[in-house]
């Protein structure tokens, strides 16, 4: 079955070549939960990992907390934070993604920082909404600061006026 996937998906072949070139070992995680995974080409199916660091990562029906890889290929998977040079997503969720090139059929994410984006990507924060949110937060901090300064000033003046 793995050979069928590699012939159908060009990233599988590229990942295998990267693994061979860089001397990293091939790691397969199936139906298990692990703390950390480190390898050249990591393949995850029906699994969960706290962190994954690999030259190439192929995820299917899996979840990971933190991912750092050169090539990421996802199908029905979820990631909290991901950093990748090249990302391909058939369907999945990524909280925060930083990538050079993103190609997605269906991706839901909070925030994407990418050089090039192709496909259907739904983000919670666009650059404009992030800017608006930051400006709103800054304004709220200024208002609260002004209110608390006035309250503090009036409290400091009150004891002095009763003593005179």
C-alpha positions, 0 to 999 in steps of 0.5 A: 500500500505504501508503494501505491501512495508513493507512485500516486503522490509525487511528494512521497517520492521527493520525501524518500529521496530527501531521506536517502540524501540526508541520511535520515532514517524512515520512521513509520508510526501507525495506530499509536500515540508518541511523545516525539518523532525524529527521522528523515521521512516520517509517515504517520497514520491513525496516530498522535505525536506531541512533536515531529521533526523530519525532512519529510512528513506524511500524515493521514488521519493523525494529529501532532502538536508541533511539526518542523519539516521541509516537506509536509503532506497531510490528509485528514490530519490536524497540527497545532503549530507547523513550520515547513518549506513546502506544505500540501494539504488534502484536508486538515486543520493547522492552528498556526502555519509558517511555510514557503509554499502551500497547496491545499484542497481544504485547510482550516487554520487560524493563521498562515504565513506563506510565500505562495498559497494555492487552493482553498484555505480558510483562515481566522486571521487575515493580515487586515483582521490581525492588524485591526485586532492589535489596534483594538487591543492597544486601544483597550490597554490605553483606555484601562490605563487612563481609567486606573490612573484617574482612580489612583490620582483621586484616591491619593488626593482624598486622604490629603484633603481630609487631613487639612 
